[in-house]
Structure formats: C-alpha cells, structure tokens
Amino acid sequence: MLTHIQIRDFAIIDAIELELDAGLTVLTGETGAGKSILVDALLLATGGRAGAEVVRHRAERAEVSATFSVADNPAALEWLAEQAIEHDGECLLRRVVGADGRSRAYVNGQAMPIQALRQLGETLVDVHGQMEYQSLVRRAAQRELLDRGGDYPELLDLAKQQWSALSKARAEYERARASRSDREARLDLLRYHLSELSALDLHPGEIEDLSAEQQRLAQRGRLGAGAREIVQLLREAEDMNAEHAIARALGIARNLQELDARYGEIARLIDESLIALREGVEAVERYESDLDADPARQEWVEQRLAAAEAIARKHRVEPARLVDLRRELEAELEALESLEASIEAHERTFASARQSFTETCAKLSAARRKAAKALSMRISALMQTLGMPGGVLQIDVRQLDADAAGPTGADEIEFLVSANPGQPPKPLSKVASGGELSRISLAIQVAAAQDAALPCLVFDEVDAGVGGAVAEIVGRQLRALGECTQVLCVTHLPQVASQAHAHVRVAKLSDGKTTRTMLHALTPDERIEEIARMLGGVDITSKAREHAAEMLSSPGNGKKKSLRKSRAS
C-alpha cells in the first residue's frame, strides 16, 4: 500500500507531504483546489507521462516521491528481485521532471528507465478516473477486465505462447507452399543453368590463372624479345658477356688467394653469383622455349574466358563467382527436389500447432464463461443497489473461428446491459444515459477491484453524476472495498466522504501573487465542519453540522481510522 507521498513544485503545489494508512481515505475540497492534481502526481511517480507543463511556474524542476509497503505484494517483490534492487519491505519511487521537459526516475535510489518504472507502478496502484467508462466501452478493455479477475492466468500465458508458435509454423508452411507453385519452372531453369556451369566446369582460382595466362600469351612477342636480350647480355655476347666476365673475375680471385687468404672469401662470393647467374640464364631460356610450345594455347584461353564471362553476365556476377554460384544452385536444386517432403513436414507442424492452440482456446473459453457468469452476477447486484432496480449486466463470451483467433484466444467479449426491468440487454456502448453509464462503470470497477491483487486503488471522482441515497450506497461500497485493500477517493459527495476511514481536505491558497495547494488531515471535529460545508455550501448552519455529525456517527461508518501524519507548506 501507499504509505507516504511527497510533492514539490508540481503544477500549483509548492511542497506537500502526506502519510497514509490502510482503508478508505477521501480527499475533498472546493472545485479547482487541486484534488485531482494529487492523483496526477501519484501517476507521475508510478511512471506516467510528463512534460515541462507539470513543473510549477518559475521552478527548476518538479519532484514526486512515493513510498509503498511491498511486503505483501508478490508481483512487486518479483519485479524488484528481477532488477536486483535491495529493499526492506519498502519501495521508494522518485520522479524528477526538469523545466526543459526531461525526466528521471529512481527506485530505491537506483536510476531506472521510465518504461521499467511504469511496469513496477502497475503492480502498486490502479487508478479509476471519472471518465473510466470511455475505455470500458471498448471490447479489448472488457476482455482485459474479465481476464484480470479470472482464475486462469496459466491458460492466458499458454494461449499467447501457442499463438506465437502457430504463427511461425503457418508462415513457414505458406512459404513452402508458395515455393511449390513455381517449383517445376524453377527446377527446369536450375537444371539448364547447372548444365552450362557443369559443361564449363571451372575450378577454384581458374579464372584468375586464365586471366594471367591470357595476358602473358597476348604479350608473347615482347616477353620473348626480352628473354632473348637477357640471354645475349648474360651469355651469348661475342665481345664480353656477363657470364664470361664473372668467370674471369673468379679465376683472378682464386689465383690471388695464395698471396692473401682474404681473396678466398671474395672468390666464394663471386662463385655463388656465377652459379646464380647461370641458373637465371637457364630459366630465361626455358621461359623463351615455353612461349613457342603451343601457339594454339592463346586461342583456347581466350575462348574459355569468353565463355565464363558470357555465363557470368547472364547471372550478373563476376566470372570468379561462378564456382560459388554453381554450389548455390546445386543446393537450391536439391532443396526443391526434396520440397514435397519439406512441405509435408511443415504441414504436420502447422496442423499440430493449430490443434494445440485450438484446444487451449476451448479451455480458455470455458474458463472465461465461468468467470463471466460470476462477475456478471456481482456487477448486476451492485447496479441494483446504485439506483437501478432490476438492472442487469450480462457478459457475453462468443467463441470465434480459428482464423479470427489471436494471442488472447478465440473469444469475443462484450458487456451487455439492461438498466431497467423488461428491457433486453444492449451493448454497454449503446447505453444512452450518462448518469446510468457512470453508475454502471462504478459497479464494474468495484466488482473488478474485488478480484484485483493491487494493494492501492485510486478513484478520481467516479461518483460524479450520482447523489442522494445512491451516493450513500456508493460510499458504502467504497468503504467495504477499503476493508480489504487501500482505497484513495477524490469526491465531492458528503455521503461518500462520511464513509471514509480517514479524511484529507485539499485547499488552494493565494496571496494575489502566487497560488499554492495545501493538504490537511482532518480531526473528527474538523470532519464535521468539512462535511457540513459539502452539505450546506458557503454558509454552514447548525443544522448542517448536526446532519454532518449524524452522517459520521451512523452505524455503517463504524470506528474511523486516521492518517498518521500530514504536512503541507
């Protein structure tokens, strides 16, 4: 439950601090005093959206801190454990919004993304606004409300998982069937392309080798002339060639080594160079001979390269990629040839996934019908106490075709309402009277809240549009709800305020230059004055005070709890 909230520079609030207890706590005050602003601040602390407009005029930032007791909240404890956040049975949510609109969030002092804070907030607080019925007329919201109170979370999770598996299996099966539709044409084309590639029969690296050989053969005359010139310079020149000159130098060095031993090393080096020279000349001579070994080789190389380039252009790839392309086409051919077996396998997988999902949907539908019956009876009973004698709400659960199913199952949920006896139930969205719709919405919220595991429920003027005896019944319903969970209620009705365990007055103060909101936890005597004000208006009479005291002392109210502490500045 919410144990403490502190607000600074939020809207028209400069600084407010409030501690709360369990039970029903009402917030009352004049219109525009800032009662709903307190709810907005709580929403901000639990991950609501915010912009620069929430920052008080001339302030640098707005800050809201809310402390919750989570010792008996398994969902919140699980979230804290997942985030590895330490706690001592308490959870402090802090939200800071700068004047530039940027916001930061913290949980027990640890920085947290807003989305993560929102997930935690959903386990701590549930807010019902005065326009809540606008969302209740949507089919999706009606389904969520029914499922929230239903005792079948495992079926919901299973349906979601099986729907995901079914969607994947369907997509794979449809892809396989689409492949089969043009399978024969593709097979013919693949076989034709592979026959060309097989006839060419390129080997890895062959294109590079052929390109190098083509260039060599095309420049055969120049390369041969160069080889002949090298041989002549090194060996065949009549006057003086390199081989003859080095041989003479070697002989001189060997003769002189008898006079100086250092010529022995010189002779060795010259001898090695002579050997290398002769090997080089022989290599050049072999190269020259090879150039004339097969004159038709150049034509064959050029024809092979031309054939490779023609096939490569057809496939829009480089010639060097043809070897890889052949492997890819062979793999595709093999896959297509075994496609029938693959389609059958995908079909079996798809059928199995659909059968499992259908069975789960049937179980989910049965569970929803059971939950719908119980929830319909509770809501109908509440409607009849809220000024609609004979009013009935019927929750219609219609199972859809498998093709219309989704991750939430195969059901269409619709709330049907008959506000008056003898009238057939109609969709909730067709209810004409705004007052009736408001009371029906309140009955739905109260009935649904009895199933909720949330420790703090906030009702923001959901009693708008009702009065008199109906208003008193609304107050009793909220008080009964406060006996099993914490309830905060913003109200203008004295009949509701008198039922509270604790009472806070919200007031707006102004000195002509600035405006601020303050909170005050009322004592028993102050409660009489506040409820008398709500009954009598500006001039509070003694009769209004007597009536207020009588309302507070009625047997239905019992012993009042009080707020531990409140402080405003």
N, C-alpha and C positions, 0 to 999 in steps of 0.2 A: 504494500500500500504506500501511498504518498505520505511522507512524514514531515517534509519541510520544503518550502519553496521560497526562493529569494529572487527579487526582480530589481534591476537597476536600469534607469534611462530607457525604458521600453514604452513606446507610444507616449501617453501622458503620465506615466508612472515614473517618478524620480527614484524612489527607493522604498521597497516593500519587502517585509519578511513575515512568513506565516508558518506556524507549526500546526499539524493536523493529526486527528485521531481517526479510529475506525468509525463506522456508522455513517449516517446521513448528515452531511454538512451543507447548509444552504447559504448562498450569497445573495443578499438583497441590496437594494439601493435605488435611487432615482434613475430614470432613464438617462443614459449618457454618462453615468458615473464611472463606468469602466469595468462593469462586472464581466462582460464577455472578453475584455482585454486580458483578464486574468486567465481565462481559458486559452486564449491565443498564445499567451506566454508559456503555458504548460505544453501546448502543441509544439511551440518552438523548441523547448528543452528536449522534447522527445523525437526531434528530427523533422519537424515541419519546415516548409519553405519559408524563406525570409529574404528581405531586401533592405535597402537603405531606408525605406519608408518606416520601418519599425523603430528606428533609432530616435530617441527624444530630440526635439529641436535644440540645436546648439551643443548637443552631447557628442563625444567622440565615438562612443560605441554603446550598444545595448547588451546587457548580460542577464541571463536567466540560469539559475541553478535549482535543480530539483533533486531531493533525496528520497529514495524509495527503500523500504524494507523488503528484501527479496528472499528471506529465509524460507518462506513457504511458497515460493514461486519457481517450480521446476523449470519452466521454459526460460526464465531469465537466468537461472543458475547455469543451465546448459549453455546459453549464449556466452556468459562470462567465462565459462571453462574453455569453450572453443577459442575465445580471444585471448586466453591466458591472462585474464585480468584478476588480480587479487581483490578479495573483498572480505568483510567481516559481517556478512548478513545484511550489509547496506550497499546501495549503489548510488553514486552521485553523478548526475548528468549535468553538464555545464555547456552552455551555448553562448558564444560571443559573436555579435554582428557589428561590423565597423560601419562608419558613416559612408564608406565607399561601397557598401553592399556585400563585401566579402565576409564570410562567416567561418568560425572554427568551432569544433565540437570536442568535448573531452568526456571520458567515462572513468571515474575514479582517478582523475588526474592524467590519464593516458589519452593522447590525441587519437581521434577516431574519424573516419570518413562519415559524411552525413548519411549516406545510404546505410551504413552499418548501425549508426545511432538510431535511424528510423526502424530498423529491424528489432533492436532492443526495445524501443518505445512501444512497439506493437504488443510486446509481452507484458507491458506495465500499465498501460492506460487505454481505455476505449472511450471515445468521445462521441456523443449523440447530440447533434445540433437541432435547432428548431426547424430547419428545412430538410431534416433527415429523410422525410418521405419522398423527396425528389429522387434520391438514389434507390429507395425501396421499390419504386415502380419498375425498375429495370429487372429483366429476367435474370441476368447474371448475379445481381445483388441478392435477389430472392434465393437463388441456388446457394450462394455463399452463406447466407443466413441460416438456411436449413442445414447445410453441411457442418456449419460451425457448432450447432447444437446436437448433431448426430453422433452416435456412438460407433462410428465406422471409419476412423482415420486411416486404418491399415488398408481398407478397400480403396480409399481415395488415392493413397500413395501407389498401390499396386496398379490401379487403372492408369495412372499417369505414366508409370514405367512401361506397362504393356502397350500403351498407345505409342510411346516413343519407339519401341521395338517393332510394332506393327507398321508404323510409318516408314521406318528404314527398310523393312522387308518388302513393303509394297513398292517403294522406289526402285529397289534392286530388281524385283520381278518385272516391273514395267520397262526398265532399261533393257533387260534381257529379251523381252517380247518385241520391243522396238528394233533391236538388233536382228531378230529373226525375220522381220518384214522385208528387209532388203538383203537377206543373207545370201541368196543364190547369186544375185548380181554382184555382190561384193566378192563372193568366192571366185566367180569367173574372172573378175578383174585382178584379184590377187594372184591367181594361177598364171594369168598372162604376164603380169609384171615379174613374177618369180621365174617364169621360163626365160625371159630376157636376161635377167640377172644371172641365172644359172648358166646360160649359154656364154655370157661374158666371163663368168667365173673369176672375178677379181679376188686377189689375195690381200691380206692386210699389208699396207705400205706399198703396194704395187704401183699405184698412181704416182706417188712421189718418185719411185725408181724410174718409171717410164718417162716422166717429165724430164728428169735429169738426163736420161739416155737420149731423148729426143733432141735436147739442146746440144748434147755432145756430137750427135750424128749430123745435125744441121751445120755445125761449125767444123766438120771433119777436115776440110782443106786447110783452114787456118791452124787448127790444132796439129795436123801432120807437118805443116811447114815449120811450125815452132819446134816440133820434136826433131826434125832433120837438122835444123840450125843448131840446136843444142848438141847433137851428136858430132857435128862437124867441129864446133868450137872446142869440145872437150876431148875428141879422139881423132878425127879424120883430117884436120888441117895439116897441109903439107909443110908449111914453114915452121909453125910452132903451135901445138895444141896443148890443152891443159894437162892431159894425162902424161904426155911426153915431158912437159916442163916439171911436173911434180916428181916423175920418176928420176929425172936428172938430179933434182934437189935432194932426193932420198939417197942417191949414190954419193953425193958430195958429203952429206952429213955422216954417213956410215964411215967414209974414209977418214974424216976428221975426228971421229970419236976415239981413235987410237991416240991422238995428241991431247984431247981434252974429253974426259968422261962425260961432261955435261952435254956433249953432242949426241950421246946415246939417247937421252930423253927427247931431244929435238928430232932425232931420226925416228923414234917411236911414233911421235905425233904426226910426222909427215907420212909415215907408212899407213896410219889409220885413215888419214884423209885421202890417200891414194886408193885404199880399199873402198871407202865410201863413194869416191868419185866413180870408180869402175862399176859399182852396184847401181848407182844412179844412171850411168850411161846405158847399162843393160836394161834397166826399167824403161827408159825412154825408147830404146829400140823395140822392146816388146810392145809398148803402147802404140808406136808407129805401125808395127806389123798388124796389131789388132784392128786398127782403123780401117784396114782394107780387107779384113777377114770375111765380111758378109755384106756386100753392097746393098742387098735387098732388106737388110735389117731396119734401115730408116723408114722405109715404106710400111713395114709391118707395125712398127712402134706408133707411127702417126695414125694408122688405121685403128689400132686398138684404143688409143687415146680419144680419137674422134667418136668411136662407138660409146665409150664411157661418158663422154661429155653429152652426147645426144640423150642417153638414158637419164643422166643427172638433170638435164633441163626439163625433161618430162615430169620429174618428181620434185623439181625446184629445190634441189640440194646441190652441194658441191660434189664433184666427182669422188673426192676422198671419202665422202659419207656413204657411198654406195654399198660398201661391205656391211656397215651397221644397218643400213636400210633393209638389206636382204634379210638379216637376222630378225628385224622387227616385223617384216611382212610374213616371214615364216611362222613367227609366234602368233600373229593375228590369224593366219590361216588355220593353225592348229586349234586356236580358241573357237573360231567359227565352226570348224568341223565337229567340235565337241559341244556346240551350243545347245543342242537338243537336251543333252544330259544336264547341262547347266540350268536351262530353263525349268526342267522338271524339279531340280533341287531347289531353285528359288521359289517355285510354286508350292512345294511342300512346306518350305519355311514360312512363306506368307500365309498359307492355309492354317498352319499350326498357331502362328501368332494371332491370326484373326479369331480362331476358336477360343484361345485362352482369353483374349480381350473380351469376346462376346460373353463368355461365362462369368467373368468378373463384373461386367456391366449388368448382367442379370442379377447377381448377388447385390450389387450396389443399388440397383433399382428397388429390390425388395427391402433393403435396409432404409432407403430414403422414404418409401411408402410408410414404413412403420414409424419412422421419426416424424414424418409429415402429419400422421394421424394424431400423435401425442401433442405436437406443437400446435396443431390446429385447435385442439380442444382447449389448451391453455390460453391461447390468444382469444378464442371465442368467449371464454369465461371472463377474461379481463375486459373485453369490449362491452359485455353486458353490464359490467359494473361502472363503465365510463359513459353512462348516459345513452347507451344503445341497446335497450332491451330487445332480446331476440336477434341481436346482431351475430352473425356467423362469419368466420373466416375459414375457407377451405383451401388447403394446399394441394394442388393438382400435380401429380407426378406422371408424366407421359413418356413412355419409352419410345425412342426414335429408332429408325432403321440404322443398321450398322454403318451405312455410308454417311450418315449425318452425325455419327458419334465424334467425340473429341477427347482430349486429355482428361476432361472432368466426367467422362462416362457417356452414356447414350440416353440421357434423360433431359426432358424439357420441364422446368419447374415454373409454375405460375400460381400466384396468390389470387384467389377469387374471394370476393367479399359481398356479403349481403348485410347492409346496415340496418334494414328494417324487416320485420316479420313478413313473410309472404312474398318477398322479392327474391328472384333467382340470383345466385351468386354471379358477380361480374368481375372482370379483371380489376385489380387494385388501381391500375392506371385510369380506369373509367369512372371511378368514384367522383361524383360531381362536387360535393360539399367540401370546402377547405377545412372546416371545423371537424367534420367526420374523418377526413383523411388524416388530420393531425392527431386525433384521438386513436384511430386505428394504428397509426405509426407508433404512438406511445405504447399501446398494448403489445405490438410486435416487439418493440425494443425491450420492454420489461420482461416479456416472456423469453426472449432470446438471451437476455442478460442472465437469467436464472441458470442457463446452461453454460455460460461463459466461465472460463477459468481465470479471467482477468481480475486482479485484485483492486483496481481502481476504475470506477465508471463515472464519467462526467456527462451530465445532462445540461445542455445550454438552452434554457427557455423552451424545452419540449412541451411544456404545459400551456403554451400560447394558444389562445382560441377556446379555452375551457374556463368554467367558473362555477360558482355555487357548490352544490353537493358533489358534482363531478370533480371539481377541483380538490375537494377534500379526499375523495377516493384516490385521485392521482397522488396526493401526498401520502396516503396510507400505503399505496403500492411502492412508492419510492422508499418509505421508511422500512417496509418489510424487506425490500432489497438491501437496505443498509444493514440489516441484521446479519446478513451473510457475507457482505463484502463492503468495501469503502465506496461511498457514493458522494459526489460533489454535484450540487444542483444550483444553477442560476435561475431565479424565479422572481416573478412579480406578484405571485398569489399568496396572500396570508394563509390560506388553507393549506398550502404546501409548506410554507415556512414554519408553521406551528407544529408540523410533524417531525421536524429535524431533531437530531441528537445534539447538534451544535449549530450556531448561527453567527455569520460574519456579515457586518454591514460594510458596503463599499460606498465611499463618498468622494465627491470631486470638490476640491478647494481651489479658490482663485483669489489672488490679491490685485487683480487688474492688469498685471504684467505677465504672470506665469500661471499655469494651471497644473495641478497635480492630483493624483488619486491616492487615497489612504484606505486602509483596512482596519477594522476594529472588531475583535471578538466580543460578542455581547454577553453581559451577565443576565441572569434571569429577569431582573427589573428592566434592564435595557431592552431585552427581547419584547417585553410587554409594550414599551414605547414604540419600537420599530414595527411590530405587527399592528399596533393601533394606527400608526402613520399609514401603513399599507391599507388599512380598512377605511380610515376617515379622511385621508388626504392632508391638506395643509394644516387645517385647524383640528388638533387632536382633542376630542371631548372626553369627558369622564366615562361616557357610555362606550366609547371606542376602546378605552383602556379596560373597562370591565369585560367587554366582549373578547379582547385580546387575551386577558388573563384566563377567561373561561376556556378559550381555544387551547391555551397551553396546558391547562390542568385537566383536559379531557382524558378519560381512561385510555384512549387509544395511543396517547403520546407516551405515557409511562415515564420512567426516570430518564432525564436528559443527560447525555454525555456532554462534555465541554472540551473546547480546544485547550490544549496545554498552554499555548502562548502565541501571541501575535504582536507584531511590531511594525509600525509604519512611520515614515518620515517624509 
